[in-house]
Amino acid sequence: MGPRALLAMLLALAAPAGVARAQPVVASAGPESVAVTVYRAPDRGSDDALDLAWLRGYALVTETRTVTIPAGRATIRFEGVAGGMLPKSAIVSGLPDGVREKNLDADLLAPYSLYARSLGRPVTLRRRLASGTVEEPAILRSGPDGGAILQTRDGFVAANCGPGSESVLFPQVPAGLTPKPTLSVQTDSTAERRVTLTLSYLAWGFDWQANYVATLRPDGRTADLFAWVTLANGDVTSFADAQTMVVAGHVNRTDRAPGSSEREAPPLVLKCFFHPAVMPVAAPLAPAYEDGDIVVTGIRASLANSVSIKRNSDSVVAIQEELGDLKLYRVPMATTIGAKSQKQVTMLDRHAVPVTIFYRNRLGAGVADDTRIMLRAQNRKERGLGLPLPAGPVAVFQPSGDARLLVGEGSIGDKAVNEEVEIDVAGATQVAARIEREVREGRFRLTVTNALPTPIHYEAEFTELNASERVRANGLRRRNGHDVWITEIPANGTATLRYTVTDAGAKD
């Protein structure tokens, strides 16, 4: 038996009976490499904007970390994981003897938890009086759901209930609170080892979309189409130099993003004589936090919302790949996905794409909706596109001299190759449709007026009929399962369509 083994045995025999020895704790401060794959919010429509305060998509995070695990039972702490991690999804591979237990230490340092964990502990009461600022030791005697009551040498004080203003300084972070989300796992190893581990998990609080910019050319028949991949991270954790991907399409999930009350710590609202009051709370001086010290200046401030939204643009172009029936867009270089941030990467840049600008009404038996300006393109290679187009908003511009002016904003859904793409750009003010009922039952007259100094392409689409109704007229075509009247209307001219609406099976 060697000297180290003999010493370990003697120490074990010398330990008092019934006293458990603490398990060794191995801390991994952060990953050596990380990959983040972002999935869209399942229920968000293509015309719904990203809500940076409440992102409902999710991400698959894969991290690589190297740690030294001791012999016997130990706890490994993976610090800096996503705060929105789903612990049940976490998989740790690379441990030679597997994982005994895993826990998400999600009690983050925030005003409410800091105040709650300091009940009955010494703090410093800072008073700002007309004569100056004074500090004195105190003990916190109330919880975070009422008034701020502190005990000093002179008795009890209800903070912020007098002529001055007070704030509370905490000497240290209470046990159990962490400035960074942490996943801990318990292991049993037969020997000390240096191992490289892979940690993979799903996390809420992410989202992405495509953002398109279409600029019409002077010929009125082509447009330049540019698109960004816009990805957003609503988590408190940053992912530095991450291999980043986004997935287009709908992935089936049986659970949904948690509500806002589940994702955030309760607000710190302290009261003075039953009226809400701002109670400034200064964070402990140590440790220094990755995202900056917390200084609570209002009742809603917290680590989670103390980081400003940043918007960055990269000059790289995302690479489209296949992922089963889905489409994956890979950022070809490592990029940092900052906490509480939004980032954009170029997705496509196509010039002189053939487009059709037209005006459209959707019609029923005797009603027409508002006239809309529409843009149509064919997602075909020979027509300047021919690649999967993820869902997202579209801003349409038109040149005016040396400037570009916004014509309108619309959106597109997920479009596969060879599909038709239509964008509802804006309401028309110079083209109007009017329907009049004629004497004969079921007969109507549609009159369309073009007040523009140029001819227009016009379409009337019968989409608002009842299931039992049929429309009959000369010159109708079928498009996407509906009857459509297509015509050219001259400058400052009109066009008329007479049509009949009957029950299904009725004869003329």
C-alpha positions as MATLAB code, in Angstrom:
seq = 'MGPRALLAMLLALAAPAGVARAQPVVASAGPESVAVTVYRAPDRGSDDALDLAWLRGYALVTETRTVTIPAGRATIRFEGVAGGMLPKSAIVSGLPDGVREKNLDADLLAPYSLYARSLGRPVTLRRRLASGTVEEPAILRSGPDGGAILQTRDGFVAANCGPGSESVLFPQVPAGLTPKPTLSVQTDSTAERRVTLTLSYLAWGFDWQANYVATLRPDGRTADLFAWVTLANGDVTSFADAQTMVVAGHVNRTDRAPGSSEREAPPLVLKCFFHPAVMPVAAPLAPAYEDGDIVVTGIRASLANSVSIKRNSDSVVAIQEELGDLKLYRVPMATTIGAKSQKQVTMLDRHAVPVTIFYRNRLGAGVADDTRIMLRAQNRKERGLGLPLPAGPVAVFQPSGDARLLVGEGSIGDKAVNEEVEIDVAGATQVAARIEREVREGRFRLTVTNALPTPIHYEAEFTELNASERVRANGLRRRNGHDVWITEIPANGTATLRYTVTDAGAKD';
ca = [
       0.000    0.000    0.000;
       1.399    3.390   -1.013;
       1.755    6.381    1.346;
      -1.170    8.303   -0.229;
      -3.522    5.338    0.044;
      -2.443    4.721    3.672;
      -3.043    8.387    4.545;
      -6.501    8.287    2.955;
      -7.407    5.182    4.959;
      -6.208    6.718    8.251;
      -8.199    9.900    7.601;
     -11.303    7.865    6.897;
     -10.894    5.880   10.129;
     -10.342    9.078   12.082;
     -13.611   10.670   10.894;
     -16.284   10.747   13.626;
     -18.954    8.093   13.276;
     -22.133    9.235   11.520;
     -20.520   12.340    9.959;
     -20.863   12.317    6.158;
     -17.977   13.669    4.155;
     -18.857   16.357    1.606;
     -18.769   15.280   -2.004;
     -16.098   16.895   -4.155;
     -17.468   19.560   -6.499;
     -15.962   20.084   -9.943;
     -16.922   23.383  -11.585;
     -16.864   23.903  -15.327;
     -17.012   27.680  -15.829;
     -17.937   27.478  -19.506;
     -17.665   25.440  -22.683;
     -14.648   25.217  -24.962;
     -16.986   25.105  -27.952;
     -20.727   25.475  -28.442;
     -23.243   24.989  -31.244;
     -26.699   26.600  -31.205;
     -29.544   25.541  -33.513;
     -32.560   27.870  -33.311;
     -36.142   26.795  -34.113;
     -39.019   29.174  -34.823;
     -41.842   29.697  -32.330;
     -44.376   27.003  -33.345;
     -47.461   29.258  -33.178;
     -46.045   32.538  -34.489;
     -47.348   33.563  -37.901;
     -45.147   34.905  -40.676;
     -46.637   38.387  -40.197;
     -46.148   38.404  -36.409;
     -43.114   40.371  -35.263;
     -40.485   38.927  -32.946;
     -41.384   39.838  -29.367;
     -37.956   40.365  -27.838;
     -39.465   40.523  -24.341;
     -41.021   37.067  -24.700;
     -39.491   34.798  -27.326;
     -41.448   31.564  -27.699;
     -39.118   29.583  -29.926;
     -36.403   27.273  -28.678;
     -32.852   26.150  -29.395;
     -30.801   22.973  -29.305;
     -27.537   23.798  -27.526;
     -24.534   21.442  -27.743;
     -21.478   22.229  -25.625;
     -18.061   20.617  -25.283;
     -16.322   20.868  -21.890;
     -13.169   19.301  -20.437;
     -13.088   18.502  -16.714;
     -11.103   16.405  -14.261;
     -13.383   14.106  -12.268;
     -12.121   12.608   -9.005;
     -12.438    8.998   -7.970;
     -15.632    8.114   -6.160;
     -18.847   10.129   -6.016;
     -18.658   13.782   -7.068;
     -20.749   16.651   -8.375;
     -19.956   18.341  -11.682;
     -21.362   21.860  -12.117;
     -21.859   23.079  -15.692;
     -21.995   26.840  -15.205;
     -23.317   29.225  -17.846;
     -25.935   26.991  -19.434;
     -29.078   28.613  -20.843;
     -31.461   29.901  -18.172;
     -34.394   28.520  -20.160;
     -32.955   25.003  -20.247;
     -35.380   22.087  -20.185;
     -33.572   19.823  -17.667;
     -35.410   16.712  -18.852;
     -33.834   17.170  -22.299;
     -30.224   17.404  -21.049;
     -27.880   14.629  -22.162;
     -24.286   14.345  -20.889;
     -22.031   12.000  -22.836;
     -18.387   11.180  -22.231;
     -18.582   10.236  -18.549;
     -16.985    6.791  -18.316;
     -19.373    5.585  -15.590;
     -22.506    7.531  -16.557;
     -24.645   10.012  -14.605;
     -26.314    9.256  -11.281;
     -28.454   12.414  -11.021;
     -28.882   15.823  -12.682;
     -30.309   19.097  -11.350;
     -30.866   22.549  -12.818;
     -29.778   25.165  -10.274;
     -32.073   27.856  -11.612;
     -32.436   30.103   -8.544;
     -30.765   33.064  -10.208;
     -29.517   36.169   -8.509;
     -32.248   38.819   -8.917;
     -33.714   41.528   -6.638;
     -36.561   39.346   -5.333;
     -34.426   36.266   -4.592;
     -31.594   38.366   -3.142;
     -33.992   40.079   -0.728;
     -35.821   36.844    0.147;
     -32.618   34.913    0.908;
     -31.303   37.698    3.177;
     -34.101   37.602    5.754;
     -32.613   37.765    9.279;
     -29.122   38.498    7.945;
     -26.925   41.559    8.482;
     -27.019   44.232    5.781;
     -26.047   47.880    5.519;
     -28.715   50.580    5.550;
     -27.736   53.613    3.523;
     -29.701   56.797    4.251;
     -29.708   59.864    2.054;
     -30.628   62.843    4.212;
     -30.497   66.581    3.664;
     -27.273   66.697    5.694;
     -25.604   63.979    3.633;
     -25.384   60.198    3.234;
     -24.871   57.949    6.237;
     -24.534   54.171    6.574;
     -25.202   51.912    9.558;
     -25.402   48.150   10.146;
     -28.859   46.603   10.241;
     -30.645   43.263   10.093;
     -33.357   42.595    7.526;
     -36.527   41.610    9.399;
     -39.179   41.437    6.625;
     -39.701   39.353    3.512;
     -39.997   40.676   -0.063;
     -43.809   40.655   -0.149;
     -44.458   43.545    2.239;
     -42.646   46.570    3.605;
     -38.882   46.892    4.079;
     -38.431   46.533    7.865;
     -34.880   46.685    9.253;
     -33.569   46.500   12.812;
     -30.783   48.901   13.798;
     -29.114   49.695   17.135;
     -31.788   52.323   17.710;
     -34.746   50.066   16.962;
     -36.841   49.155   13.914;
     -36.961   51.197   10.728;
     -39.546   51.139    7.938;
     -37.383   52.064    4.973;
     -38.545   54.775    2.587;
     -41.353   55.816    4.913;
     -39.711   58.989    6.173;
     -38.449   62.286    4.768;
     -35.216   60.760    3.448;
     -34.541   57.857    1.117;
     -32.912   54.558    2.020;
     -31.296   51.678    0.206;
     -30.014   48.293    1.324;
     -26.481   47.006    0.649;
     -25.790   43.293    0.896;
     -22.312   42.122    1.997;
     -22.349   38.892   -0.013;
     -24.429   36.605   -2.203;
     -26.550   34.273   -0.040;
     -25.891   30.554   -0.380;
     -27.949   28.899   -3.081;
     -28.053   31.902   -5.417;
     -25.972   31.954   -8.570;
     -25.339   34.714  -11.096;
     -25.284   32.112  -13.886;
     -27.682   29.247  -14.633;
     -25.988   25.989  -13.668;
     -26.650   22.316  -14.389;
     -25.187   19.910  -11.840;
     -24.747   16.156  -12.280;
     -23.599   13.506   -9.829;
     -21.099   10.902  -10.946;
     -19.423    7.784   -9.587;
     -15.983    7.171  -11.067;
     -13.688    4.241  -10.389;
     -10.627    6.478  -10.822;
      -9.600   10.081  -11.348;
      -9.869   10.981  -15.023;
      -9.477   13.928  -17.366;
     -12.459   13.701  -19.716;
     -14.031   15.697  -22.531;
     -17.806   15.852  -22.134;
     -20.597   16.771  -24.536;
     -23.664   18.443  -23.029;
     -26.769   18.780  -25.217;
     -30.111   20.264  -24.210;
     -33.161   22.177  -25.397;
     -33.849   25.671  -24.098;
     -36.758   28.093  -24.453;
     -36.381   31.809  -25.068;
     -35.064   31.867  -28.650;
     -36.605   32.584  -32.043;
     -35.726   33.479  -35.619;
     -37.253   34.573  -38.890;
     -36.316   35.671  -42.387;
     -36.558   39.404  -43.156;
     -36.893   40.288  -46.845;
     -36.278   43.563  -48.654;
     -37.621   43.820  -52.212;
     -36.601   46.838  -54.272;
     -38.553   47.367  -57.497;
     -36.547   48.335  -60.544;
     -37.553   51.231  -62.825;
     -38.837   48.798  -65.492;
     -41.628   47.737  -63.102;
     -41.148   44.083  -64.078;
     -38.136   43.058  -61.973;
     -36.958   43.518  -58.401;
     -33.819   43.015  -56.328;
     -34.495   40.657  -53.401;
     -32.340   40.684  -50.288;
     -32.975   38.659  -47.121;
     -31.596   38.445  -43.599;
     -31.669   35.561  -41.160;
     -32.738   37.374  -37.982;
     -32.146   35.342  -34.833;
     -32.916   36.443  -31.291;
     -31.762   35.246  -27.895;
     -33.979   36.219  -24.965;
     -31.909   34.230  -22.461;
     -29.596   35.634  -19.777;
     -26.734   33.526  -21.157;
     -24.456   34.512  -24.030;
     -22.957   31.945  -26.383;
     -19.538   33.113  -27.573;
     -18.104   32.001  -30.925;
     -20.987   29.591  -31.478;
     -21.537   27.458  -34.533;
     -24.988   28.768  -35.371;
     -27.825   27.238  -37.399;
     -31.528   27.929  -37.865;
     -34.214   25.465  -38.973;
     -37.090   26.429  -41.290;
     -40.378   24.543  -41.192;
     -42.697   23.255  -38.489;
     -41.283   20.761  -36.007;
     -43.868   18.814  -34.020;
     -43.586   19.421  -30.271;
     -45.974   18.197  -27.600;
     -45.159   20.950  -25.095;
     -45.156   24.714  -25.457;
     -43.134   27.628  -24.193;
     -43.826   28.508  -20.545;
     -45.846   31.596  -19.703;
     -44.068   34.802  -18.779;
     -44.798   34.258  -15.067;
     -42.953   30.922  -15.225;
     -39.905   32.391  -16.945;
     -39.258   35.379  -14.706;
     -38.571   35.868  -11.015;
     -41.331   37.762   -9.193;
     -40.879   41.541   -9.210;
     -39.579   43.178   -6.052;
     -42.401   45.534   -4.986;
     -41.960   46.795   -1.431;
     -44.676   48.819    0.321;
     -44.733   51.712    2.732;
     -48.020   51.900    4.662;
     -49.598   49.666    1.991;
     -48.522   51.860   -0.913;
     -45.949   50.570   -3.429;
     -42.537   52.166   -3.020;
     -39.274   51.992   -4.891;
     -36.718   50.318   -2.614;
     -33.219   50.630   -4.098;
     -31.201   47.491   -3.443;
     -27.461   47.527   -4.145;
     -25.968   44.174   -5.073;
     -23.054   42.615   -3.179;
     -19.643   43.876   -4.203;
     -18.503   40.352   -5.032;
     -18.419   38.327   -7.144;
     -18.033   40.274  -10.380;
     -20.723   39.035  -12.717;
     -20.226   38.221  -16.357;
     -23.059   40.521  -17.419;
     -22.195   43.338  -14.990;
     -23.058   44.035  -11.363;
     -26.725   44.286  -10.498;
     -27.774   47.690   -9.223;
     -31.500   47.807   -8.630;
     -32.778   51.297   -9.309;
     -36.450   50.417   -9.704;
     -38.940   47.816   -8.600;
     -38.624   45.787  -11.841;
     -34.864   45.767  -12.341;
     -33.108   42.383  -12.419;
     -30.154   40.603  -13.969;
     -32.440   39.204  -16.643;
     -33.459   42.598  -18.007;
     -30.409   44.680  -17.215;
     -28.750   43.951  -20.567;
     -29.676   46.232  -23.445;
     -30.840   44.821  -26.765;
     -28.023   44.803  -29.335;
     -28.404   44.508  -33.095;
     -25.440   43.360  -35.119;
     -24.957   42.674  -38.812;
     -22.541   40.121  -40.247;
     -21.333   40.169  -43.839;
     -21.358   36.376  -44.199;
     -24.062   34.478  -46.065;
     -25.988   31.609  -44.476;
     -25.659   28.264  -46.296;
     -28.854   26.290  -46.938;
     -28.789   22.532  -46.250;
     -31.353   19.725  -46.148;
     -32.641   18.373  -42.821;
     -35.196   15.712  -43.722;
     -38.344   17.575  -44.774;
     -37.013   20.728  -43.088;
     -34.454   23.270  -44.267;
     -31.377   24.189  -42.264;
     -29.433   27.436  -42.709;
     -25.883   27.336  -41.380;
     -23.841   30.434  -40.537;
     -20.455   29.536  -42.093;
     -18.358   31.172  -39.391;
     -18.468   31.259  -35.602;
     -20.597   34.080  -34.246;
     -21.512   35.289  -30.776;
     -25.170   35.117  -29.777;
     -25.298   37.660  -26.985;
     -27.684   37.554  -24.038;
     -30.851   39.547  -24.674;
     -29.718   40.302  -28.214;
     -30.771   40.103  -31.839;
     -28.412   39.334  -34.725;
     -28.754   39.301  -38.507;
     -26.863   37.300  -41.121;
     -27.293   37.571  -44.892;
     -29.447   34.758  -46.308;
     -29.799   35.658  -49.999;
     -29.087   38.467  -52.435;
     -30.710   38.152  -55.879;
     -30.903   40.792  -58.587;
     -33.436   41.437  -61.364;
     -35.907   38.781  -60.222;
     -38.957   38.821  -62.565;
     -42.056   39.992  -60.672;
     -45.628   40.973  -61.476;
     -47.215   44.005  -59.812;
     -50.989   43.769  -59.886;
     -54.129   44.955  -58.117;
     -56.620   42.547  -56.597;
     -60.019   42.340  -54.955;
     -61.474   39.293  -53.263;
     -65.181   38.983  -54.090;
     -68.328   37.353  -52.761;
     -71.827   37.280  -54.251;
     -72.332   41.030  -53.943;
     -69.400   42.308  -51.894;
     -65.768   43.158  -52.529;
     -62.989   43.725  -50.016;
     -60.578   46.636  -50.265;
     -58.350   46.750  -53.334;
     -54.806   45.620  -52.576;
     -51.481   46.157  -54.331;
     -49.893   42.723  -54.827;
     -46.471   41.439  -55.872;
     -46.065   37.988  -57.389;
     -42.941   35.976  -58.204;
     -42.235   32.378  -59.176;
     -39.777   30.536  -56.936;
     -38.009   28.879  -59.861;
     -34.350   28.862  -60.800;
     -35.071   30.080  -64.324;
     -37.069   32.954  -62.776;
     -34.184   34.206  -60.623;
     -34.938   32.298  -57.388;
     -35.290   28.516  -57.027;
     -34.442   28.036  -53.346;
     -36.460   27.430  -50.159;
     -37.818   30.700  -48.755;
     -38.489   30.669  -44.987;
     -41.445   32.587  -43.578;
     -41.006   36.220  -42.651;
     -41.956   39.859  -43.267;
     -41.211   41.648  -46.557;
     -40.545   45.372  -46.993;
     -41.127   46.599  -50.556;
     -39.322   49.712  -51.805;
     -39.556   51.684  -55.041;
     -36.832   53.982  -56.408;
     -37.561   57.696  -56.531;
     -34.667   59.599  -58.042;
     -31.593   58.732  -56.017;
     -33.619   57.501  -53.045;
     -35.732   54.471  -52.210;
     -39.203   54.953  -50.804;
     -41.174   52.380  -48.834;
     -44.251   51.236  -50.767;
     -45.606   48.807  -48.185;
     -44.910   45.815  -45.986;
     -46.260   42.294  -46.249;
     -45.143   38.767  -45.433;
     -44.708   35.329  -46.945;
     -45.118   31.867  -45.471;
     -42.627   29.039  -45.916;
     -42.267   28.560  -49.683;
     -40.701   25.541  -51.352;
     -38.890   25.564  -54.671;
     -41.268   25.938  -57.664;
     -44.035   27.471  -55.550;
     -45.711   30.761  -56.367;
     -44.917   33.641  -54.009;
     -47.485   36.389  -53.389;
     -46.941   39.431  -51.202;
     -49.773   41.703  -50.063;
     -47.909   45.005  -50.268;
     -50.416   47.731  -49.373;
     -53.898   49.115  -49.852;
     -54.601   50.826  -53.192;
     -55.829   54.415  -53.209;
     -56.033   54.946  -56.989;
     -57.836   51.733  -57.961;
     -61.392   51.132  -56.728;
     -63.937   48.342  -57.237;
     -67.738   48.698  -57.030;
     -70.367   45.930  -57.231;
     -73.954   46.637  -58.264;
     -76.865   44.205  -58.152;
     -78.720   43.962  -61.470;
     -82.457   43.458  -61.926;
     -82.234   39.760  -62.626;
     -81.884   37.619  -59.508;
     -78.326   36.549  -58.822;
     -76.725   38.852  -61.401;
     -74.092   41.440  -60.484;
     -71.892   43.984  -62.232;
     -68.308   44.665  -61.084;
     -66.815   47.988  -62.172;
     -63.135   48.698  -61.558;
     -61.750   52.225  -61.958;
     -58.066   52.987  -62.517;
     -57.161   56.594  -61.668;
     -53.457   56.046  -62.324;
     -51.725   57.598  -65.363;
     -50.415   54.134  -66.303;
     -52.218   50.895  -67.228;
     -52.494   48.188  -64.546;
     -52.837   44.428  -64.316;
     -55.994   43.578  -62.333;
     -57.406   40.367  -60.828;
     -60.769   39.709  -59.154;
     -60.697   36.517  -57.111;
     -63.960   34.873  -56.011;
     -62.911   33.547  -52.606;
     -65.768   34.827  -50.408;
     -68.589   32.656  -51.765;
     -70.575   30.220  -49.647;
     -69.814   26.529  -50.123;
     -73.071   26.033  -52.076;
     -72.548   29.033  -54.399;
     -71.042   29.018  -57.864;
     -70.045   31.959  -60.044;
     -70.510   32.100  -63.817;
     -69.072   34.685  -66.200;
     -67.213   34.919  -69.460;
     -63.434   34.931  -69.235;
     -62.998   33.325  -65.796;
     -59.941   31.192  -65.039;
     -59.165   28.779  -62.212;
     -56.247   29.624  -59.941;
     -55.457   27.911  -56.642;
     -58.963   26.436  -56.478;
     -60.838   29.716  -57.114;
     -62.429   31.440  -60.087;
     -60.421   34.500  -61.137;
     -61.084   37.310  -63.605;
     -57.851   38.738  -65.045;
     -57.751   41.865  -67.159;
     -55.666   44.902  -68.110;
     -57.173   48.300  -67.249;
     -55.900   51.299  -69.246;
     -54.635   54.499  -67.671;
     -57.530   56.546  -66.255;
     -59.858   53.827  -67.532;
     -62.432   51.323  -66.275;
     -63.228   47.637  -66.758;
     -66.536   45.836  -66.180;
     -67.442   42.223  -65.432;
     -71.003   40.867  -65.348;
     -71.368   37.642  -63.432;
     -74.046   35.373  -61.998;
     -74.009   33.610  -58.655;
     -76.145   30.445  -58.379;
     -76.576   27.488  -56.079;
     -74.488   24.433  -56.890;
     -76.203   22.301  -59.523;
     -78.485   25.106  -60.718;
     -78.882   25.543  -64.476;
     -79.055   28.762  -66.477;
];
